[in-house]
């Protein structure tokens, strides 16, 4: 069975790592985007439902849902930004 020269193997490994990082970025962005969208959807539904009512018996739930939506969005941005930096660094090498 023939073996690949070391230089060619290194190039193949680099291409593989770049493609893997790109796929991870795509999957993470999609996953966090979905979670953020669902969180904001829930928050908005609760916000509207809460403020249409005359009484506000579940105000604490609204605040916690808002904080959840904000936290998930910030996390999605941070992870996406960090993975983008990794991909750029790998492409520049």
SERO-4910 file (N, C-alpha, C, O; in steps of 0.05 Angstrom, whole numbers):
BEGIN
 pado doro    nc1    nc2    nc3   cac1   cac2   cac3    cc1    cc2    cc3    oc1    oc2    oc3
  Unk    A     17    -23      0      0      0      0     18     25      0     35     28     18
  Unk    A     15     43    -20     33     66    -21     25     87      0      2     90      8
  Unk    A     46    101     10     41    121     31     44    149     18     59    152     -1
  Unk    A     31    168     30     32    196     21     58    209     31     66    203     53
  Unk    A     69    226     15     92    242     25     83    259     49     60    267     50
  Unk    A    102    265     67     95    280     92     83    307     85     64    315     98
  Unk    A     94    321     66     84    348     59     55    347     49     39    363     57
  Unk    A     50    328     32     23    325     21      3    318     44    -19    327     45
  Unk    A     12    300     61     -5    292     84    -11    316    102    -33    319    112
  Unk    A      9    333    106      6    356    123    -15    375    111    -32    386    125
  Unk    A    -13    379     84    -33    396     70    -61    384     73    -80    399     78
  Unk    A    -63    358     69    -89    344     72   -100    348    100   -124    353    104
  Unk    A    -83    345    120    -91    348    148   -101    377    153   -121    381    166
  Unk    A    -86    396    142    -94    425    146   -121    430    133   -138    443    145
  Unk    A   -125    420    108   -151    424     95   -173    411    111   -195    422    114
  Unk    A   -168    387    121   -188    373    138   -195    389    162   -219    392    169
  Unk    A   -175    400    176   -180    416    200   -195    442    194   -213    450    209
  Unk    A   -189    454    172   -204    478    164   -233    472    158   -251    486    167
  Unk    A   -237    451    143   -265    443    136   -280    434    162   -304    441    164
  Unk    A   -267    420    180   -279    412    205   -287    437    221   -310    438    231
  Unk    A   -269    457    223   -275    481    238   -298    497    225   -315    508    239
  Unk    A   -299    497    198   -321    511    184   -347    497    190   -367    511    194
  Unk    A   -347    471    190   -372    456    195   -381    461    224   -405    464    230
  Unk    A   -362    461    243   -369    466    271   -380    494    273   -400    498    288
  Unk    A   -369    513    259   -379    541    260   -408    541    249   -425    554    261
  Unk    A   -412    528    227   -439    528    215   -459    515    234   -481    525    238
  Unk    A   -452    492    245   -470    478    263   -475    493    289   -498    495    298
  Unk    A   -455    505    301   -458    520    325   -475    545    320   -492    552    337
  Unk    A   -470    559    298   -485    582    292   -515    575    288   -532    589    299
  Unk    A   -520    554    274   -548    546    270   -561    538    296   -584    545    301
  Unk    A   -547    522    312   -558    513    337   -564    536    356   -586    538    367
  Unk    A   -544    554    360   -548    576    378   -569    596    366   -584    608    381
  Unk    A   -569    599    340   -590    616    328   -618    605    333   -636    621    339
  Unk    A   -621    579    331   -647    567    337   -655    571    366   -677    578    372
  Unk    A   -636    566    384   -641    569    413   -648    598    419   -667    603    434
  Unk    A   -633    617    408   -638    645    413   -666    653    402   -681    667    415
  Unk    A   -672    643    378   -698    649    366   -721    638    383   -741    652    388
  Unk    A   -718    614    393   -739    602    410   -741    617    436   -763    621    446
  Unk    A   -719    625    447   -719    640    473   -733    667    469   -750    675    485
  Unk    A   -726    681    447   -739    707    442   -769    703    436   -785    720    443
  Unk    A   -775    682    421   -803    677    415   -819    673    441   -841    685    444
  Unk    A   -809    657    459   -822    652    484   -824    678    500   -845    684    512
  Unk    A   -803    693    501   -802    719    516   -824    738    505   -839    750    520
  Unk    A   -825    741    479   -844    759    467   -873    750    472   -890    766    479
  Unk    A   -877    724    469   -904    714    475   -912    720    504   -935    728    509
  Unk    A   -894    715    522   -900    720    550   -904    749    556   -921    757    572
  Unk    A   -887    766    544   -889    795    547   -916    805    539   -929    820    553
  Unk    A   -924    797    515   -951    806    505   -973    795    523   -991    810    530
  Unk    A   -971    769    529   -992    757    546   -994    770    573  -1015    773    584
  Unk    A   -971    777    584   -970    789    611   -981    817    610   -997    824    628
  Unk    A   -974    834    591   -982    861    591  -1010    866    579  -1020    888    581
  Unk    A  -1022    846    567  -1050    848    558  -1068    844    582  -1089    857    584
  Unk    A  -1060    828    600  -1076    823    624  -1076    847    642  -1056    862    642
  Unk    A  -1097    851    657  -1099    874    676  -1081    869    699  -1067    887    709
  Unk    A  -1080    844    708  -1064    837    732  -1038    824    722  -1038    811    701
  Unk    A  -1017    826    737   -991    815    729   -982    794    749   -963    798    764
  Unk    A   -996    771    750   -988    751    770   -962    736    764   -951    724    783
  Unk    A   -953    736    740   -929    721    733   -906    738    724   -892    731    705
  Unk    A   -903    761    737   -882    780    729   -854    768    731   -836    774    715
  Unk    A   -849    751    751   -823    739    755   -816    720    732   -793    718    724
  Unk    A   -835    707    722   -831    689    699   -822    705    675   -804    696    660
  Unk    A   -834    728    671   -826    745    648   -797    754    650   -782    753    630
  Unk    A   -789    763    673   -761    772    677   -742    749    672   -721    752    659
  Unk    A   -748    725    683   -730    703    679   -728    694    650   -707    687    641
  Unk    A   -750    695    636   -749    688    607   -733    709    591   -718    702    573
  Unk    A   -736    734    599   -720    755    586   -690    751    590   -674    753    572
  Unk    A   -683    746    615   -655    741    622   -645    716    607   -622    716    597
  Unk    A   -661    696    605   -653    672    590   -648    679    561   -628    670    550
  Unk    A   -666    694    548   -663    701    520   -637    717    516   -623    713    497
  Unk    A   -632    736    534   -608    753    532   -583    736    536   -563    739    520
  Unk    A   -583    718    555   -559    701    561   -554    683    537   -531    680    528
  Unk    A   -574    670    526   -570    652    503   -560    668    479   -543    658    464
  Unk    A   -571    692    474   -562    708    452   -532    716    455   -517    714    436
  Unk    A   -525    725    479   -497    732    484   -479    708    480   -457    710    468
  Unk    A   -487    685    490   -471    661    487   -468    653    458   -446    645    449
  Unk    A   -489    655    443   -488    649    414   -469    667    400   -453    658    383
  Unk    A   -469    693    406   -451    712    394   -422    706    401   -404    706    384
  Unk    A   -417    700    426   -389    695    435   -378    669    422   -356    669    412
  Unk    A   -394    648    422   -385    623    410   -380    626    380   -360    617    370
  Unk    A   -398    639    367   -395    644    338   -371    661    332   -356    655    314
  Unk    A   -366    681    348   -343    699    344   -317    683    348   -299    686    332
  Unk    A   -316    668    370   -292    652    376   -286    631    354   -264    628    345
  Unk    A   -307    617    345   -303    598    324   -295    611    297   -279    600    282
  Unk    A   -305    635    292   -297    649    268   -268    657    269   -254    655    249
  Unk    A   -258    664    293   -230    670    296   -212    646    291   -191    648    279
  Unk    A   -222    623    301   -207    598    297   -205    592    267   -184    585    257
  Unk    A   -227    594    253   -228    588    224   -209    607    209   -194    599    192
  Unk    A   -210    633    216   -193    653    203   -163    646    208   -147    648    190
  Unk    A   -157    639    233   -129    633    240   -120    608    224    -97    608    214
  Unk    A   -137    588    222   -130    564    207   -126    570    177   -108    559    164
  Unk    A   -143    587    166   -141    594    138   -116    611    132   -105    609    110
  Unk    A   -108    627    152    -84    645    148    -58    630    150    -37    639    140
  Unk    A    -59    606    162    -34    591    166    -24    579    140     -3    565    140
***
